[in-house]
Amino acid sequence: MNLKAITIRRTRQADLIDAFTLVMNTANHLRRKRGMSTTRIKKLKQPPSLLVHMLKTDPEGSFVAVDKTGKLVGFSMALIREEEWYLAFLFVDPTLQSKGLGQKLLGKAMRYGKKNGCKRWALVTFSYNPQAIAVYSKMGMPPQRPLLTMERKRDDDKSFKKLRSPIKLTVTKITEEKYINRLTSLDRRARQLARPEEHFFWLADENYDTLIFHDGKKLVGYAVVNSRGMIAPVVASEPKYLVSLLAHAVEWGVAQGHKFQIMFVQGEQLEVIRMLTAAGFHIDEATLLMASEQVSDPKLYIPATLAHF
Ligand SMILES: CC(C)(COP(=O)(O)OP(=O)(O)OC[C@H]1O[C@@H](n2cnc3c(N)ncnc32)[C@H](O)[C@@H]1OP(=O)(O)O)[C@@H](O)C(=O)NCCC(=O)NCCS
């Protein structure tokens, strides 16, 4: 198909189910090509709440490409938090790849960042897609850091291996927005930006538990645990607490009945990788943080989803 038959326009909320389906199908196509196992795709009745949240915070940063029949064949979504531009998604239908559409969608998403004065540029992509790595490197975002997707599953009649926290901390689930300033100051050191938008979203969505941790009276970090098994992010005030925060957050998920758990670990987090593998987590895949410069301190930070790090 000729690209002249393709229209690019801003994403609307009504596009989000098709956009997410495109993301999943295209990722599976890539995985199949590489001989990897694919993800089962459920038919959605509603768009994922994270996508709705991202489109609400950044309505001018997301674009869809549509063909003459109205079919969605491309999707990009970028977020701006302080001076950082972050690409949450860039996907082109496999039948239309390598014709320039991806770079067009990326160009539009980057224009949104330039217009708003962004100084740092970042995203996560598949380590097994050299084409994507090439596109982003050319645009000033070379590979910075490997990330490991680590997962474990259990059968109904089995239990998970327990994680032991080296430092015993008090865990409190919070629901009130009065904590956001404290969470945001932890983010500033660990993630190198403030993102109250995400805290409002996590606190309001019943699928996410925001946990704060104290060592005695001292606040030493927070973690977000979702009901589907994702433990992301985990944020520490000091390096010595990171492993303990993670162990407590994983055990919180176990107590909520998780049968599956997943998190995204930064390559140099050796102590974390060792603790997780000993507890039955395996590495499902490696992805790459591509960025104009580093965007977090790996001694303090285990990322949120790859769509917003
Ligand atoms: C990655 C993706 C978005 C790119 O979109 P696309 O429309 O296929 O790509 P384009 O045709 O716009 O651009 C590809 C560019 O990469 C270059 N390229 C491809 N493979 C390359 C390689 N191995 N080394 C160097 N350059 C390479 C091409 O030459 C082209 O650049 P050019 O126009 O200067 O010649 C698309 O292929 C896709 O959806 N892939 C699967 C999902 C994915 O990986 N998404 C990224 C997740 S963040």
The ligand as an SDF file (V2000), in Angstrom:
LIG
                    3D

 48 50  0  0  0  0  0  0  0  0999 V2000
    9.9380    0.1410   14.6430 C   0  0  0  0  0  0  0  0  0  0  0  0
    8.8490    0.6620   13.7350 C   0  0  0  0  0  0  0  0  0  0  0  0
    7.9120    1.5540   14.5250 C   0  0  0  0  0  0  0  0  0  0  0  0
    9.4970    1.4970   12.6310 C   0  0  0  0  0  0  0  0  0  0  0  0
    8.5070    1.9440   11.7330 O   0  0  0  0  0  0  0  0  0  0  0  0
    8.6880    1.6700   10.1470 P   0  0  0  0  0  0  0  0  0  0  0  0
    7.5960    2.3950    9.4530 O   0  0  0  0  0  0  0  0  0  0  0  0
    8.7790    0.2040    9.9240 O   0  0  0  0  0  0  0  0  0  0  0  0
   10.1210    2.3210    9.8950 O   0  0  0  0  0  0  0  0  0  0  0  0
   10.5600    3.4280    8.8240 P   0  0  0  0  0  0  0  0  0  0  0  0
   10.3400    2.8550    7.4600 O   0  0  0  0  0  0  0  0  0  0  0  0
    9.9210    4.7400    9.1180 O   0  0  0  0  0  0  0  0  0  0  0  0
   12.0990    3.6010    9.1600 O   0  0  0  0  0  0  0  0  0  0  0  0
   12.9980    2.5450    9.2690 C   0  0  0  0  0  0  0  0  0  0  0  0
   14.4090    3.1030    9.2000 C   0  0  0  0  0  0  0  0  0  0  0  0
   15.2900    2.2110    9.8770 O   0  0  0  0  0  0  0  0  0  0  0  0
   16.3890    1.9060    9.0280 C   0  0  0  0  0  0  0  0  0  0  0  0
   16.8170    0.5500    9.3940 N   0  0  0  0  0  0  0  0  0  0  0  0
   16.0870   -0.5800    9.3920 C   0  0  0  0  0  0  0  0  0  0  0  0
   16.8270   -1.6020    9.8730 N   0  0  0  0  0  0  0  0  0  0  0  0
   18.0240   -1.0890   10.1970 C   0  0  0  0  0  0  0  0  0  0  0  0
   19.2180   -1.6400   10.7400 C   0  0  0  0  0  0  0  0  0  0  0  0
   19.2790   -2.9160   11.0870 N   0  0  0  0  0  0  0  0  0  0  0  0
   20.2740   -0.8090   10.9160 N   0  0  0  0  0  0  0  0  0  0  0  0
   20.2250    0.5110   10.5850 C   0  0  0  0  0  0  0  0  0  0  0  0
   19.1230    1.0750   10.0490 N   0  0  0  0  0  0  0  0  0  0  0  0
   18.0470    0.2840    9.8630 C   0  0  0  0  0  0  0  0  0  0  0  0
   15.7890    1.9980    7.6240 C   0  0  0  0  0  0  0  0  0  0  0  0
   16.7790    2.1280    6.6500 O   0  0  0  0  0  0  0  0  0  0  0  0
   14.9120    3.2400    7.7820 C   0  0  0  0  0  0  0  0  0  0  0  0
   15.6920    4.4280    7.7300 O   0  0  0  0  0  0  0  0  0  0  0  0
   15.7970    5.3320    6.3870 P   0  0  0  0  0  0  0  0  0  0  0  0
   14.4110    5.7880    6.0810 O   0  0  0  0  0  0  0  0  0  0  0  0
   16.7170    6.4620    6.7740 O   0  0  0  0  0  0  0  0  0  0  0  0
   16.3550    4.4280    5.3440 O   0  0  0  0  0  0  0  0  0  0  0  0
    8.0240   -0.4850   13.0930 C   0  0  0  0  0  0  0  0  0  0  0  0
    8.8560   -1.2640   12.2550 O   0  0  0  0  0  0  0  0  0  0  0  0
    7.3550   -1.3980   14.1130 C   0  0  0  0  0  0  0  0  0  0  0  0
    6.2470   -1.1600   14.5200 O   0  0  0  0  0  0  0  0  0  0  0  0
    8.0560   -2.4850   14.5120 N   0  0  0  0  0  0  0  0  0  0  0  0
    7.5580   -3.4630   15.4470 C   0  0  0  0  0  0  0  0  0  0  0  0
    7.2420   -2.8720   16.8020 C   0  0  0  0  0  0  0  0  0  0  0  0
    8.3810   -2.0830   17.3820 C   0  0  0  0  0  0  0  0  0  0  0  0
    9.5090   -2.5500   17.4540 O   0  0  0  0  0  0  0  0  0  0  0  0
    8.0610   -0.8720   17.8560 N   0  0  0  0  0  0  0  0  0  0  0  0
    8.9640   -0.0500   18.5980 C   0  0  0  0  0  0  0  0  0  0  0  0
    8.5750   -0.2000   20.0280 C   0  0  0  0  0  0  0  0  0  0  0  0
    9.0130    1.1690   21.0170 S   0  0  0  0  0  0  0  0  0  0  0  0
  1  2  1  0
  2  3  1  0
  2  4  1  0
  2 36  1  0
  4  5  1  0
  5  6  1  0
  6  7  2  0
  6  8  1  0
  6  9  1  0
  9 10  1  0
 10 11  2  0
 10 12  1  0
 10 13  1  0
 13 14  1  0
 14 15  1  0
 15 16  1  0
 15 30  1  0
 16 17  1  0
 17 18  1  0
 17 28  1  0
 18 19  1  0
 18 27  1  0
 19 20  2  0
 20 21  1  0
 21 22  1  0
 21 27  2  0
 22 23  1  0
 22 24  2  0
 24 25  1  0
 25 26  2  0
 26 27  1  0
 28 29  1  0
 28 30  1  0
 30 31  1  0
 31 32  1  0
 32 33  2  0
 32 34  1  0
 32 35  1  0
 36 37  1  0
 36 38  1  0
 38 39  2  0
 38 40  1  0
 40 41  1  0
 41 42  1  0
 42 43  1  0
 43 44  2  0
 43 45  1  0
 45 46  1  0
 46 47  1  0
 47 48  1  0
M  END
$$$$
